[in-house]
Structures are given as C-alpha cells and as structure tokens.
Amino acid sequence: MKTQTIDYHDGDTLLEGYLADNAETDAPKPAVLVAHDWSGRREFACKAAEKVAAMGYVGFALDMYGKGVYGKDGDIEGNGALMSPFASDRALLRRRINAALQAVQNLPQVDRSRVAAMGYCFGGMCVLELARSGADVKGVISIHGIFAPGNEVNEKITAKVLCLHGHDDPMVPPEQVLDFEREMTDASVDWQVHVYGGTMHAFTNPVANNPGFGTVYNETAAIRAYQSIAQFLHEIF
C-alpha cells in the first residue's frame, strides 16, 4: 500500500491530509474522504483511510484543524475547544471540508466524478455538512456522528446519505435522529439510518472507554458498521 502526506490549503490555512492507495496502477479510481473525530487527523483517521484503500479506493484522511494541530485521547476540554469553532460556524466547516474535496479531486489517481466522504463523531457532522453544502459527492457516511444542523441554508443535497448510529449515544438522542430523518425526507434525499441497540458514541474506536461520558467501543457494532460501509461504497461507485 502506498501512503503519503499531502499539503493543501483552505485560504491561508495550511492543512495536511494522509493519502492511502492500494492500487497497482495509477489509473483514476474512486476516492473516499475520511473526516476525523474531534481529536484531529491522528492515527485512527489514517488507519480508516487505509481500510478504504484496502477496499480498492483511494483513501484520504482530511484535516479540519490545520497542519500539526492535534488533540489527544481523553482530553474532553481540549478536543472540545478544537471542534467548537466549526460546530458553531457551519459556513467555516463547509468551506474547510470542501477544500479537502477539491484537493482530492485534483489528484491524478482520482476519478473526480466518483468521490464519497465518511466521518467519525465530529467528522460525521463534517460529512453531513458537506452533503448539505450541495457538494458533488456520490455519498456520505456518518459514523457515530452529530446530526444536528447549523443555521446555514442547505443547498440541494445530491449525495446519498448513510448514518451509522448507536441508540444509546447521549450526544444524539432519539428525537434528534427523528428530526434528521424528517430533514432528509423533506429534502428528497436517498437516506439510511442504521441504529445499533445497546451502543454508545464512538463505538468503532477501540480506545473509547468512558461510559460516564457516553463513549464506549462496541466490537459487534463496529463489525456491522464496516460491513455497511463496504456495501454502501460498492453501491454508489
């Protein structure tokens, strides 16, 4: 597998993505953006990009915070401070993730007409906002992501939407799930929400083990989620 870091920009902000490509040729192929959790583009996001590459696509772990800007596991206050500007300013969030989309579409090994995005936790919020921005992507996958929209007006959503959600996630209660389903239905989106019983937030992250905060790894739900991810990507590509 070929991996490398790639610098790109959102205006004056320098960003660093992580590219993974398992193909033996440089012929253009579908790509999947991977949006990181609130701790930044760390090993978990890079490994997810490698999982995408193992499926036969180009994986690109994007950077929302800036080159070299990272949080750390378990630092609720610090990670929250990194995420907060984007959660409160969805225009900024949309611009930042669209910069990653443009960077990936310009790569020679990528078929720019076949790009998707997936994201974890905060990254789930990011890819849903990418769809809401009207971006030209085939599909987006929110993995234990945040569903609540901001105040930005939505453009026409053309992406198919898959959300993988733990029913016991305290950050996305059932009423928020229902509101999201109504939002997607009203916008005539091709959407799916897969809900896993007995499952909290961050269920695909093996280091998540804070029941009091609501973040707990669940191996069974994680396996089911990646099966759904593989099927969804096969469908849209």
N, C-alpha and C positions, 0 to 999 in steps of 0.2 A: 504494500500500500504506500502510495506517495502522500506525504503530508508536508505542509509548509505554512508559514505565517505570511499574511498579505496585508500590507498597509493600504488604507483607503481613508477618505475624508468625508465629514459632514461639515461643509463650510470650512472654518478654520480648525475644527476639532479633528485631531489625528486619531484614527481607530485602527485596531489590529484584529483581523479575522484569522481563523485557523481552517485551512483547506485540507480535505481528505479525499483522495481519488484512488479507487482500486482498479481502474480500467487499464488494460494493456495497450490501448491506443488512445490517441488524443482526439478522436472523433467526437464532435459535440454530443453531449448527453444531458438528461435531466439533472437538475440540481435542487437541493433542499437546504434552505437556510435553517440554522439551528439557533434559536434565541435563548440565552442563558437565564438562569434564575437570578435572584436579587443580589447574589454574591459576585456576579461578574463572569466574564468569559474564562472560566477556570477549567480544570481537568474534566469535570463532569460534562460540560458542554462539548469539549473537544472529543471526548470518548463517544458522545452521541453522534457527532459528525462522522466519526469512524464507523459507527454502526450503519449509518446511512450509506457510506461508501461501500460497505460490505454487501449491501442490497443491490449495488450496481449503479448508484447515482453519485454525483458529486456532493459531498457534504461540506457545508461552510458554517462554522460556528462564528456568528457575528459578534460584534462588540457594541454595546449600547453606551458604555461609560467613558471610553477613551483609553488609548494605549497605556498599558501598565496600571490601570485603575482597577483594583480588585477589593472585594470584601473578604470575609472568611467564614468558615462554618461556625454556626452557633452565635455569631455576633448580631443579635437582633437589632440593636440600636444602630450599629454602623451600616449594616446592609440596608436597613430602612432608610437611612439618610441618603444612600446612593440611589435608591429606587424612587424616592419621594418626588424629586423634580419632574420625573417622567409620568408618574401616576397622576400628578396634579396638572400637568401641561401636556395634554394629549397631542397638541399640534407639534410640540417638540418631539414627542415619542414617534409620531408618524414620520416626521422628517428624518429622524435618525435611522429608523429601520428601513425606510425607503432608500437611504444612502447605501445600506448593505445590499439591498436588492439590485440597485444599479451596478454596484461593484461586481456582483456575481454575474449579472447578465453580460458584462463586458469581458468576462474571461473566455479565452478561445476554446476551452474544453467544454463549455456550457452551451446548451441549446436554449437561447434566451426566451424562446416561446414556451418552454416547459420547466417552470420553476415553481416550487412549493415552499412552505415555511412551517416549521414546528417549533414550539417553545414550551419551556418548563416554568411553572409558577409565574413569576413576573414576566418571563418570556412568553407564557401563554397569553397574557394581556397584550404583549407586543404584537404577536402574530394576528390576534383578533383585530387590533387596531390597523394592522397592515391591510387586512381584508376590508375593514370599514373605510379605509382611505381610497378604495377603488383600485388598488394596485393590480397590475396584470400578472396574477399568480393563479396557478391551477387549483390550488387548495391550501388550506392552513389547518394545523393540528395544535390544539391547546391541550397540554398535558398538566393536570392539576393546576390550571391557570385561573386567573381572575377574570370573571365575566363582565363585571360592571363597566358600562361605557362612561366616557367623559362627557364634556359639553360640546365637543366638536360635531359639526354636521357631517353625517355619513354620506359618502359618495355611493354610487351604485356598486353593490358587492357582487362581483363576478366569480369569486373563488368558492369552491365547495368547502364546507366547514365541518371539522370533526373535533369534538371535545371529549376528553377522557377525564372523568371526574370521580372523586371519592365522595360517597354520600355523607360521610361524617366529617367532611372538610369544614372547619369552623370559619374559614375565610370566604367561603362561597356557600351560604346556607341555601336550602331548597327553594326558598322564594326568589332568590337571585337567579337560580337555574331556570325557574319558570319565566321570569322576566326576560332572560336571554332568549329562551325558546320563542317567546312572543315577538321579540325584536327581530329574530332571524326569519320567522314566518311572515311577519308584516313586510319584510324586505324581499320576500320571494327567494330566499336563499336555499340551496340544497344543503341541509344541515343534518348532523347527527350528534347526539349526546349519549355517551356510554357511561353509565353510573355504576360504580362498584360498591356493593354493600360492605359495611364494616371497615371502611377505608378512609383514612385521613388525608391531609395535604402532604405533598412531597413523596407520594407512595412509590415512585420509581427510583428514589435516591437512597442507596444503601446506608449512607451515613445519617439519614434522618431518624432521630430517636428522641423526640421531645414531646411526649403525649400532652403535657400541660399546655404547650404552645399549639399543638394540633398537627405536628409534622412527624409522621411515622412511616418508615419503609414497609411495604407490603409486597412480598415476593410474588404471590399469586396474581395480584392486581397488575404488577409490573409486567409479568409474562403476558397476560391477556392484553395489556395496552400495546406492547410491541407487536403482537400478532395483528392487532387492529391497524397499527401504523403501517405495517408492511402491506396489508391488504388495501388500505386507502391509497397509498402511493402507487401501487400497481394499477389501481383503478384509474387514477387521474392522469397517469403517464402512459 
